Amino acid sequence: MKRIAIIGAGQAGLYLGISLVDAGYAVTLFSDRTPEAILNGKIMAMPLLFPDALQLERDLGLNFWDEQFLGCDQFHNNLCDPQGNVALVVSSTLEKPWRGVDQRLKLSVWMQEFVRRGGELVVQAMTLQNLEEYAQNYDLVVVSAGRGSFSTLFERDEQKSQYDQPKRHLAGGIYTGLKGDPMKGRTFQVSNIPGAGEMLQFPFYTNSKDSAYTVAFEAYPGGAMDRFGKVQSGQELVELSKQVIQELTPWNYETVKDMELIDEQAWVRGAITPTVRKPIGRLPSGATVMGIGDTVILHDPVGAQGANNATKMAHLVAQRIVEHGNQRFDESWMQEVFDEFWQYCQHGHALTDCLLTPPAHLQEIAIAMAQNPEVARDYLNGINNPPNLSPWFFDPEESKKYLAKKTLLNSIEPEDRPVAPIAG
Ligand SMILES: Cc1cc2nc3c(=O)[nH]c(=O)nc-3n(C[C@H](O)[C@H](O)[C@H](O)COP(=O)(O)OP(=O)(O)OC[C@H]3O[C@@H](n4cnc5c(N)ncnc54)[C@H](O)[C@@H]3O)c2cc1C
């Protein structure tokens, strides 16, 4: 039986570990924290998953919260002028729900599930030295330690990494007590304010009995929203979040004015430099390990791609491990699997890039989305599966052609339309 070591019990590591245990592998998962420490600790993110990643979780029987929590069924995008007035609204019903579950709850439950299904969980903060040891004792060592840890082990891929500093400063928390129209339905709401940033609000599942929401900010460095850099406590974040909303989008203040964090640890702030790394880590002895998830492909969360990707990458790696049978997991195998994933993931990367640094043609697309539900639907399906956005979303000329076809399509009565889709 092949022995696989996985470093880091996050979205990628646990998904991979549970897949491989189910497939009959001997898997050891190293976590720097116990399930209890994760459950009672500070949040690291508030990820929302889209239908394809949710389906992968469901396929593994890891969708423990589907019945209690229906997730978002509406998308509502306020495109504001620089003063914060809503200039354009893109509103659409989601074909399948989007869901976000507090990672502290999810990962701690998944860790227990991994052990219940036969995996070995070792609580140990791994070092490079430990990796040397385990690279000798296991057939494959996969590093899924998220952002930060082991970044020196995986060389930055200069060709795939455009940025050397963050494009947004992030802050957010998980709250109860939101009220008013935007929160009546199960709405994912994002408001874009030119030069200031994006504000996000969406229902989120937590251990708390009250219904909870994420309220998050993606602030342009130095812009009017960029006020969270010195926040030291949850209470400070709450007060400042309310102030920023009151000043920048007063029409949204009523909704948040009584909100409270679900607990003192339910907040986060920071900044991410989007970075792609080479997937093979070479240890001083010459042994190699493979990186997955944020360890090697790190996005700014503005396009909500990170945890979705981590799941999809873990799924692909699990499939390729099984198919590889008894052969050695050498460098060329690791590179091939990464390259195969990059074929998919480059589009999510391009999407994030477009949202971080919006090109001029995005404005035309936004106007079309507000007017034509089919364009909005194509965009939302593209967030779920970013290759669907290529090339029309990324390339100005292709975008023109796509929008021209959609306008044409819109002028034809539904019953007279050609059976095959005109665009996409
Ligand atoms: C504010 C914010 C909002 C986000 N929103 C979204 C969103 O809406 N949608 C989305 O898809 N993504 C989102 N993301 C990104 C998403 O959270 C990450 O991409 C995803 O969690 C990555 O999964 P991972 O398994 O690679 O890493 P992680 O989930 O970070 O897991 C890594 C694990 O490894 C452990 N670890 C670290 N070092 C060691 C060590 N030395 N030894 C042992 N264990 C170690 C860590 O404790 C952690 O448990 C968001 C991120 C942030 C910061």
The ligand as an SDF file (V2000), in Angstrom:
LIG
                    3D

 53 58  0  0  0  0  0  0  0  0999 V2000
  -10.3570   37.1140    3.8370 C   0  0  0  0  0  0  0  0  0  0  0  0
  -10.3460   35.9320    2.9150 C   0  0  0  0  0  0  0  0  0  0  0  0
  -11.4990   35.5850    2.2290 C   0  0  0  0  0  0  0  0  0  0  0  0
  -11.5010   34.4980    1.3440 C   0  0  0  0  0  0  0  0  0  0  0  0
  -12.6440   34.2190    0.6460 N   0  0  0  0  0  0  0  0  0  0  0  0
  -12.6430   33.2000   -0.2510 C   0  0  0  0  0  0  0  0  0  0  0  0
  -13.8290   32.8770   -0.9780 C   0  0  0  0  0  0  0  0  0  0  0  0
  -14.8730   33.5230   -0.8500 O   0  0  0  0  0  0  0  0  0  0  0  0
  -13.7960   31.8020   -1.8280 N   0  0  0  0  0  0  0  0  0  0  0  0
  -12.6560   31.0710   -1.9900 C   0  0  0  0  0  0  0  0  0  0  0  0
  -12.6750   30.1130   -2.7750 O   0  0  0  0  0  0  0  0  0  0  0  0
  -11.5150   31.3570   -1.3060 N   0  0  0  0  0  0  0  0  0  0  0  0
  -11.4850   32.3900   -0.4490 C   0  0  0  0  0  0  0  0  0  0  0  0
  -10.3490   32.6730    0.2540 N   0  0  0  0  0  0  0  0  0  0  0  0
   -9.1530   31.8450    0.0470 C   0  0  0  0  0  0  0  0  0  0  0  0
   -9.2370   30.4970    0.7640 C   0  0  0  0  0  0  0  0  0  0  0  0
   -9.4760   30.6690    2.1440 O   0  0  0  0  0  0  0  0  0  0  0  0
   -7.9300   29.7470    0.5630 C   0  0  0  0  0  0  0  0  0  0  0  0
   -7.5800   29.7850   -0.7980 O   0  0  0  0  0  0  0  0  0  0  0  0
   -8.0610   28.2850    0.9820 C   0  0  0  0  0  0  0  0  0  0  0  0
   -8.3800   28.1840    2.3520 O   0  0  0  0  0  0  0  0  0  0  0  0
   -6.7450   27.5660    0.6830 C   0  0  0  0  0  0  0  0  0  0  0  0
   -6.7760   26.2560    1.1490 O   0  0  0  0  0  0  0  0  0  0  0  0
   -5.4240   25.5260    1.5070 P   0  0  0  0  0  0  0  0  0  0  0  0
   -5.7950   24.1680    1.9580 O   0  0  0  0  0  0  0  0  0  0  0  0
   -4.4390   25.6690    0.4080 O   0  0  0  0  0  0  0  0  0  0  0  0
   -4.8130   26.3520    2.7300 O   0  0  0  0  0  0  0  0  0  0  0  0
   -5.4680   26.6180    4.1750 P   0  0  0  0  0  0  0  0  0  0  0  0
   -6.9360   26.4670    4.1520 O   0  0  0  0  0  0  0  0  0  0  0  0
   -4.8640   27.9130    4.6290 O   0  0  0  0  0  0  0  0  0  0  0  0
   -4.8900   25.4400    5.0600 O   0  0  0  0  0  0  0  0  0  0  0  0
   -3.5400   25.3100    5.4070 C   0  0  0  0  0  0  0  0  0  0  0  0
   -3.4430   24.5520    6.7220 C   0  0  0  0  0  0  0  0  0  0  0  0
   -2.0690   24.1960    6.9720 O   0  0  0  0  0  0  0  0  0  0  0  0
   -1.7630   24.4370    8.3130 C   0  0  0  0  0  0  0  0  0  0  0  0
   -0.3120   24.6450    8.4140 N   0  0  0  0  0  0  0  0  0  0  0  0
    0.3850   25.7450    8.0620 C   0  0  0  0  0  0  0  0  0  0  0  0
    1.6880   25.5520    8.2880 N   0  0  0  0  0  0  0  0  0  0  0  0
    1.8350   24.3000    8.7750 C   0  0  0  0  0  0  0  0  0  0  0  0
    2.9510   23.5320    9.2070 C   0  0  0  0  0  0  0  0  0  0  0  0
    4.1930   24.0320    9.1690 N   0  0  0  0  0  0  0  0  0  0  0  0
    2.7410   22.2620    9.6750 N   0  0  0  0  0  0  0  0  0  0  0  0
    1.4740   21.7560    9.7070 C   0  0  0  0  0  0  0  0  0  0  0  0
    0.3760   22.4570    9.3400 N   0  0  0  0  0  0  0  0  0  0  0  0
    0.5630   23.7030    8.8680 C   0  0  0  0  0  0  0  0  0  0  0  0
   -2.5920   25.6830    8.6580 C   0  0  0  0  0  0  0  0  0  0  0  0
   -2.7960   25.8080   10.0490 O   0  0  0  0  0  0  0  0  0  0  0  0
   -3.8850   25.4070    7.9080 C   0  0  0  0  0  0  0  0  0  0  0  0
   -4.7830   24.6750    8.7200 O   0  0  0  0  0  0  0  0  0  0  0  0
  -10.3180   33.7500    1.1500 C   0  0  0  0  0  0  0  0  0  0  0  0
   -9.1580   34.0840    1.8490 C   0  0  0  0  0  0  0  0  0  0  0  0
   -9.1580   35.1690    2.7130 C   0  0  0  0  0  0  0  0  0  0  0  0
   -7.8920   35.5250    3.4440 C   0  0  0  0  0  0  0  0  0  0  0  0
  1  2  1  0
  2  3  1  0
  2 52  2  0
  3  4  2  0
  4  5  1  0
  4 50  1  0
  5  6  2  0
  6  7  1  0
  6 13  1  0
  7  8  2  0
  7  9  1  0
  9 10  1  0
 10 11  2  0
 10 12  1  0
 12 13  2  0
 13 14  1  0
 14 15  1  0
 14 50  1  0
 15 16  1  0
 16 17  1  0
 16 18  1  0
 18 19  1  0
 18 20  1  0
 20 21  1  0
 20 22  1  0
 22 23  1  0
 23 24  1  0
 24 25  2  0
 24 26  1  0
 24 27  1  0
 27 28  1  0
 28 29  2  0
 28 30  1  0
 28 31  1  0
 31 32  1  0
 32 33  1  0
 33 34  1  0
 33 48  1  0
 34 35  1  0
 35 36  1  0
 35 46  1  0
 36 37  1  0
 36 45  1  0
 37 38  2  0
 38 39  1  0
 39 40  1  0
 39 45  2  0
 40 41  1  0
 40 42  2  0
 42 43  1  0
 43 44  2  0
 44 45  1  0
 46 47  1  0
 46 48  1  0
 48 49  1  0
 50 51  2  0
 51 52  1  0
 52 53  1  0
M  END
$$$$
